[in-house]
Amino acid sequence: METFKLTRKNMADLLLSLNGTSSRTPHHALYDAWGNIHNEDELPPIIQKILKSAKGEIGFSLNEIVSLGNLIEFTNFPQSTVQNWVKRDVRGLIGSPQLGKKYTTEQAAMLFIVEDLKATLDFESIRKILTLVFNNIEDRTDDIVNPTDLYLAYASVFDQIHHQSLPSIKSADGSVNEHIDGFIKEECRVMLETFDGIAEENLTKVLNVMIVSVLTVQAGFYHAVTKKYVMDALS
């Protein structure tokens, strides 16, 4: 049976197609990941639901966010863990369901961001980092940057490292790690230019949060690969 996985950029594109801020449809976003979908009945149930939903912002139950999150590569998204997050650990960042009993795409993106940051940061650090760019959880209009846009920005940088050819993996006067670090910082600066309306005094905040996010995803990737090799060695 085919395993369906999405890169973080695929997921960000999908969320943007659902919240009405993108001209692309969910089918377009999924085409980038899986090509032509000939039989939708073979897709994961959460994706089938998304494709059959009526136009307008779609809401997700916590179970559905977990199902969606587990489609993201290098991600482990246990339901019990996510329930603890929204009840206790990052309640102040996520808030209550904002579409009746459903969570918005922005709230889903926030949970995916938290999952990425958990690779290297504790919850206190995560709260401090994210409150630099997100304000009133009940009003996304006062954020320095929207959660889904931030997710797309750092996901796009990570995508370039892992799914596209870099110009050169090692510079003449630096190590591989130094080169990748420099690449991440430069690409985050490029992505920063795609955001509209960020005040000058907030640019450095957003840039640093983006860099931290990419680096934690990178760390999570190495952690996942290490576990795989350990399991292979012990099997």
N, C-alpha and C positions, 0 to 999 in steps of 0.2 A: 504494500500500500504506500502511495506517495506521501511523503512528509511535507506539509506546507509550512514554510517559514517566511518571515518578513524581516528585511533589514529595518533598522530604526528609521531610516529615511522613508522606506516604503510605508511604515506605520504612520509617520508624521504626515505624509502626503494623503494617506487614507483618512486620518482625522480631519485634516483641512478640507477634504472633499465632503465631509459629513457636516461640518459646522457652517457651511455656506460662504467661507472666505476664499474658496478656490473655484476657478471655472471648470476644473476637472471633476469628473464623476468618480465614484468608488470603483467602477469598472476600469477606468483609466489608471487609477492608482495601483490596482491589483494586476493589471496587464504588465506593468513595469517589473513586477515580481515574478509572475507565473505565466506570462504570455496569454494567448487566447484561452479562455475558459470555455471548454466545449460542454462540460457537464457540471452544472453548478451543484447538483446533488452530491457530488464527491467532495465538495469543499467542506472545511470545518463548519459546524453548525452556526457559530457566531458570525462567520462571513456570509453564510446563506441568509441569515436574518438581516444583515446590513444591506445586502443586495436587493432584498425584497421589501425593504422599508420604504414608506412613502417619503416624498420630498419634505424638507424641513429638518430642523435640528433633531438628531436622534439622541435618545438617552440610553444609558446603560445601567443595569443592576451591577452590584459589586461582583457577582459571579461572572457576569459577561465581561467585565473589565479584566478579571483574572484570565478568562478564556482567551481574550484578545491579547493580553500581555504575554501569555505563554506561547504565542505564535512568533514572538520577537526572538531573533537569534541570540544565543549566548545569555538567555534569560531564564531564571527559575522564579516563578511567581505563585507561591503557595497561597491558597485561599485564606487559611487561618492567619497567615502573616499579614495579608492585606487588611483583613478585618481588624486586627490589632492596630494597624497603622491609622485607619480612619477613626477608630474609637479613642485612641490614646496618643500614639507617637507623633503623628503629623496632623492631628485633628484641626489645629489652627491654620494649616495650609490648605487642607482639602475642603473642609466645611461640610455642611449637610447636603444631601441630594438637592439639586436646584431645578430639576425638571420633574415635579411631582415626587415620586419615590426613586427617580432615576438620576444618575450622575451625568454631567455634561461631558462633551469631548475634551474641554479644557481641564476638567477634573481628572479625566482618564489620563491625559497627557501629564498632569502633575504627579500622578501615581507612578507613571513610567519613569519620570525624571527622578523621583525618590528612589525607585528601584535601582536606577543606574548609580546614583550617588552613594547608595549603601555599600557599593563595592569597596570603598575606602573610608567613608565618613560615618561618624555616629550621628544619632538623630539630633542632638543639640547643634552640631556643626551644620547639618542639613538645614535645620530651621533658620539658623543665622544666615547661611548662604542664600537661601531662596527668598527670605524676607528683604534682601537687598533689592530685589527686582519685582517682587509681588507684594501688593498692598492689601486692601480690603478683599477678603476671599469671597464676599458676596457681590462684589462689583469689579468685574474684570477690566472695566474701562479706565480704572485708575492705576493699573499696573504699568511699570516702566516698559515691560514687554509682555506680550501674551504667552501663557505657558506652551501652547501648541507651536507658536512661532519660535520660541526658545528651543523646544524639542527638535524642530526641523533644522534649526541652525547648527546645533552641535552634532545632530545625527548626520548632516550632510558632510561635515568635516571628517567624522569617523568613517563614513562611507568611502571617502576618498582614500583613506589609509588602507582599508581592508578590501575594497572591491574595485578599485581603479589603480592604474599604473602611476606610481609617483615618478617625477622627473629623474630623481637620483636618490637611492636609498642611503648613500653615504657621501658626505662631502670630503674634499681633500684634506681639510684641516679640522675635522671633527668626527666624533663617533656616530654610529648609527642612531643611538638614543638622542644625541644632541641634534642631529639632523631632523628626526621626527618631531622633537620638541619644538624646534624652530618652525617646522612646517605647520604644526598645530596652531601655534601662536599667530602666524601670518594668515592662515586660512580663516581663523576666527575673526581677525581684523577685517578680512574681506567680507565675511558674512555679516559683520556688524554694520556694514554700509548698506545692507539690504533692508534694515529697519528704518521706518519713518518716524519722525517726531520725537526722537530721544534727545533730551536736553544735554548740552555739553557736559554738565557736571555728572551725568549719569552714564556716560559712554564707558568709562573705565570699569564701573560696577558691572555692567552687562558683559563687557569683554572678559573680565576675570571669571565670572560665573560660567561663561561659555567654555573657557579654557579648562576650568576645574571639571566641568561635565565631561568633556572629551577625554581628559586624562583618567577619570574614574571609569568610564566605559572601557578604555584601553586596559586598565588594571583588571576589570571584570573579565575581559576577554582572556587575558593571560591566566587568570584564576580558573576559568572554565576549561581551558586547554590543559592546564596542569592536572586537574581532577580527572580528565579523560585519560591521560597517560598513566596516572596512578592506577585507575581502574583496569586499563589494559595490562599493566604490569602485574597486577594481582590476580587477574582472571586465569 
